[in-house]
């Protein structure tokens, strides 16, 4: 896989303006809109900015744009949501519409996440895009089990996490994990952790692996 050279990182404050432009571009596509089976929402979180005193966790999390057509997705992705474009400590999320990427959300509260890491920005971009296409294209048999995906951009090692609803359903989680490995073309072991464990202990041991 050829190494890509990342474009200069734009200020995250430009994201909201760019989403408006992307949405307008999507509406001008000559072909009719191709509806997705469900609506999805992009979120972003700039954790590199200093937090205000007393600010609650998640206070920097911002909803960027909700879409339900293929055209909107590609305009948004092409203009904005490539992880390699942004600085370390930024996080990008694609979640089912109506679900917030927080442990406290009712859809996520009893869930967990599969996690994969990458030390190359080009790899992160590729795995991120393949995962997004699999989600909006409903490629997972247990699609209703999936809440969304998070790309965490870091200085040394980036991370991609696939969030699911019911951590205790081992059969469903194992099926999702195996399918995800196939989609992102990863051969090394990936692990699944429960949100409840992570709340109690930052370095909680994984419950499943594939």
N, C-alpha and C positions, 0 to 999 in steps of 0.2 A: 504494500500500500504506500503510495507516494505521500511524503510529508507535505502538508499544506502550511503556507505562511499566513498566520493570522493577521487580519486587518487591524489597524489601530483601534483601540477600544473607545467607543463613543460614550459620552456621559449617560448614565442610566436615566437621568432626568429627561432625556430625549425620547424615551421609550413610548410615553403616552402620545406625543405628537406623531411619532412614526406609525403607531398602530392606527391612528386616524387616517393617515395617508394610505396605509396598506389596505384598510377597509374600503376606501374610496376606489383604489385600483382594482380590488376584487369585484366591485359592483360594475366596473366598466368592461369586464371580460366579455368578449363577443359571444362565447358559448354560454348556454344556460347554466345556472348553478347546479352542481351535483351535490345533492343533500347527503349528509352523513346520517348514520342510524341514531346518533345522539349528539348532544351539544357538548363542547369542550371549552375550557377556559385556560388561558395562559396567565401565569402569575410571575412576578419577579420580586426578589428580595436582595437589596444591596447591603450586605452585612459589613462591608468595608468602611461604611460611614460610622463615625462615633455616635453611639446612642445617647439620647437625652437622659438626664438623671431621672431615675424612677420609671423609665419607659418599660412597658410590659413586653415579654417575649412575643415576637410576631408583629410588633407594632410597625416594623419597616416593610412588612409583606404587603404588596400592592397587586390588586387585580388589574391586568392589562387589557384583555379582550376575550370575549366569548364568541365562538364561531360555530357554524353547523354546515358549512359547505367545503368542498375540496378546494375551490378557488380561493376562499378566504384563508384557508390554512397555508397554501403556498405563498401567497402574498405576505402574510405575517412572518412565516419562516424565513423567506428570502431576504426580507428587509431588516429583521430584528433578531429572531430567536436562534442564533447560532452561538453556543456557549463560548467558542474560542474568541469571539469578538469582545468579550467582556473581562473586566479585571478580576483578580483573585478575590474570593469571598462573596462573589455574586452567586445567587441561586435562581434557577429557572424551573418553573413547574408547568406541567400540563395535567389538569385534573378534570374529571367529569364535572360538567356545569352543576352548580349547587353544592359542591363538596369543596371545603377549604383545606388547603394542605397543612393541616395542623392535627396533632394528636387529639385535641379536644373535640374535633368535629365528630358528630355521631356516627358518620360512615367510616371513620378511621379509628375510633376509640378502641375497638377490640381487634385491631389489625396489626400488621407488621410490614416488613419490607425486605425484598431481595436487594442485594447490593453488589455492585461491581466497580472496581477502581481502574484508573488508567493514568499513565504518566505522560501520555502524548495527547496534545490538543486535537490533532487530526482524528485520533481514535475516539475521543469523546464526541466530537461532532458527528462522526459516522454512526456510533452506537445510539446517540440521541435521536438522530433522524430516523434510523431504522425502527426504534422503539415508538416514536410518534406515529409513523405510518402504520405500524402494527396495531396500535391502539385505535386510531380513527378508522382503520380498515377492518376492525373487529376480527383480528386474526387469532385471538385467544379463545379457546373453547369456554373458559370460565370468565368471559368478559365482564359479567356483572360483579365478579369478585374484585376487580381492579379499580382502585380509586384514582391512580394517576402515577406520574413519574417525576422525579426531581433530578436535575443536573446541578451538581455543586462544583463550581469552578474554584480550584485552589492553586496555590503557588507551585507545589511540588507534585501533588497527586490528586487528580480530579475524581469525582465519584458520581455514579448514576444509581438511583434507588427507585425500585418499582414498588409502590405502596398497594397493599391489598386490604380487604375488609375484615375477614374472619381468620385470624392467625391460627386458631385451634383446628381449623379444617385442614389437616395435614395433606390429605390426598389432593385437594384443590391447589394448595400452595406448591406442592411438588410438581404437579402438572404445569403450573404457571412458570415455575423456575426452569424446568426443562425446555419449555417452549421458548422462553426468553433467551436462554443460552443459544438456542438454534438461530433465533432472529438476529442477535447481535454478533453471532459467530465467535463465541468465547469458548475456549477449551478448558481453561483452568476452573477450579471449583469456585462456585459462588455460594453465599450464605444468606440465610433468612433469620431475622431477629424480630422478636415481639416488641411492639411499642411499650407495653407495660414493663418489660424488662429494662428497656432503655431509659424509661422514666426514673427507675430506681437506681440504675447503675450505668454510668456513661459508657463503660466498656463491657456491656453485658455480653455473655456468651451467646452465639447463634443457636437456634433450635433445630434448624434444618440446613442441609446443604445438598447441592447437586453438582 
